[in-house]
């Protein structure tokens, strides 16, 4: 079997497996998750090359070196693993199972659904606890509407970088592409912060993460618009919100799926937010929309994401048939 033969079919199988299996706790309680291993490598490089006594220019250079080393390690690991598995029986299934571990359809749905269910059945205190698992902002400042908007924003952004982007790079470059993407995305979440500790060392990882998420973020926005069309929601408003406001988001990528979701649901997202160490005073996205979001809006966002994932799978199947 050729190394990248049937890649699109493998990706489609990985999508289906993740939708059904997700991240089984029984497995990752016994084995280290791939992201955990990536995180340990990033932590090692952080401790070694980002020491406070280093000059800022040195830390920035070291951050570039760390990113290149991380990409090489990830690419080699993906290439060796895919090459090895390709000679085993049921190679396509085995490669899809590996790829499945780095796609977050079911886990994202479950995490966001817990916030929805907490608001409906357990109250604000439990909802704040659940939303703190998926967002970085300070939950103590969030009322019901704030919790709901935070969950919807996380759902939208993570649809792009937790589902569409891994699938995109898996389809383009196989396991090496998937591993490289997930490594950079993990590095961005760990060291890509604009603070005294990481503004230099994490600069390269943060900028490169922005770059490699560009195609997936645009595709994510389009998928949400199409999902709104399929579900008879205001897809024109979703499109107009993207065109008008996606560029105003502080992230060059997150604005696309968030703007699409805000328009499709008729809610205002983003806006002023309080994080653990700082606050932001961003303008609302779709400011004319409702700010009093609730559990029903979270449920609607989850339905749009589920439809979007289905559409993505159908597009990949169609491409596999054509190619």
C-alpha positions, -999 to +999 in steps of 0.1 A: +000+000+000+013+035-009+020+058+020-007+084+012-030+061-009-067+065+000-060+095+023-094+111+019-112+078+027-090+074+057-099+109+068-136+102+063-133+071+084-115+090+111-143+116+112-169+088+116-149+070+143-144+102+163-181+110+160-190+076+175-161+069+199-147+103+207-120+104+234-126+072+255-115+078+291-107+041+297-080+043+270-064+076+280-063+066+317-040+038+306-020+055+278-007+090+274-028+110+249-008+123+219-014+159+230+000+151+264+032+139+248+033+170+226+028+191+257+057+175+275+080+182+247+069+219+246+073+221+284+108+208+281+118+234+255+101+261+276+121+252+307+153+249+287+152+278+262+129+304+279+148+312+311+141+346+326+178+356+326+180+353+288+177+385+268+145+391+249+162+386+215+177+353+226+143+341+238+127+350+205+154+332+186+150+302+209+113+303+203+118+300+165+142+272+171+117+254+193+090+257+167+112+243+140+123+214+162+087+207+172+076+206+135+104+183+126+097+159+154+059+159+146+065+154+109+089+125+115+066+109+141+037+111+117+056+098+087+072+069+105+039+059+121+019+061+089+046+043+070+047+015+096+010+011+098+006+010+060+022-024+059-001-040+085-035-056+079-064-031+080-039-003+076-065+023+066-085+015+098-054+017+120-043+051+105-079+064+109-079+054+145-047+073+151-061+103+133-093+101+153-074+109+185-066+144+173-101+153+160-124+168+186-160+164+173-175+144+201-154+158+229-163+194+219-200+186+217-199+169+251-180+197+268-203+224+255-234+203+261-224+200+298-226+238+300-261+238+284-273+210+307-259+227+338-278+259+330-310+240+324-309+216+354-282+225+379-280+263+381-255+291+374-228+279+399-225+245+381-227+262+347-198+285+356-178+254+367-185+237+334-177+267+312-144+272+330-133+239+315-135+253+280-128+290+282-100+311+298-122+339+311-130+343+348-163+325+354-171+345+385-179+375+364-204+356+342-241+356+345-264+332+326-261+352+294-223+355+298-219+318+304-241+311+273-221+335+251-188+321+263-199+285+255-211+295+221-179+314+213-158+284+224-180+261+204-175+282+173-138+288+176-130+252+186-150+240+157-124+256+135-091+247+153-103+215+170-122+199+141-119+216+107-082+224+108-070+190+120-092+174+093-079+198+067-042+191+074-049+154+077-065+154+043-037+174+027-006+158+043-017+126+061-006+119+096+025+141+093+003+171+085-021+163+113+007+158+138+024+191+128-008+210+130-017+197+164+018+204+177+017+240+166-018+245+180-008+230+213+023+252+214+001+283+208-022+274+236+007+268+260+033+295+251+015+318+226+005+343+252+011+380+250+026+384+285+061+390+299+069+353+300+059+343+265+057+374+243+091+366+229+095+328+232+060+321+220+059+347+192+068+323+164+044+296+176+015+321+179+022+336+144+026+303+127-006+290+144-024+320+129-010+312+095-019+275+094-054+282+107-063+306+079-078+281+054-097+261+081-112+293+097-126+304+064-139+270+057-155+268+091-174+301+086-186+288+052-198+255+068-217+273+095-234+294+069-243+263+049-255+246+081-277+277+088-291+273+053-299+236+057-315+242+091-335+272+078-318+297+100-308+332+088-279+322+066-278+356+049-273+373+083-245+348+090-228+357+057-233+394+062-218+393+097-188+375+084-182+400+057-188+429+080-172+419+113-149+389+110-120+412+103-126+431+135-119+402+158-086+403+177-078+369+162-073+367+124-091+334+124-116+331+153-137+359+139-149+338+109-167+310+127-178+333+156-193+359+132-211+332+113-225+317+145-235+351+158-254+359+126-270+325+124-283+326+160-291+363+161-270+368+192-242+392+200-208+375+208-174+386+219-176+421+235-160+431+269-146+400+287-128+394+320-100+369+321-080+356+350-051+381+346-066+408+323-097+422+307-105+431+271-129+457+259-137+443+224-167+455+205-196+430+203-198+409+171-233+412+156-240+440+182-276+443+171-282+408+181-295+396+215-270+398+244-293+378+267-282+344+253-294+313+271-292+274+272-314+272+241-289+293+221-262+269+232-283+240+220-289+257+187-251+263+183-245+226+189-270+217+163-253+239+137-219+224+146-233+189+142-248+198+108-215+215+098-195+183+107-219+163+086-215+186+056-177+185+060-179+147+059-200+148+028-176+171+010-147+149+018-166+118+006-174+137-027-138+147-031-127+111-025-151+098-052-139+125-077-102+121-070 
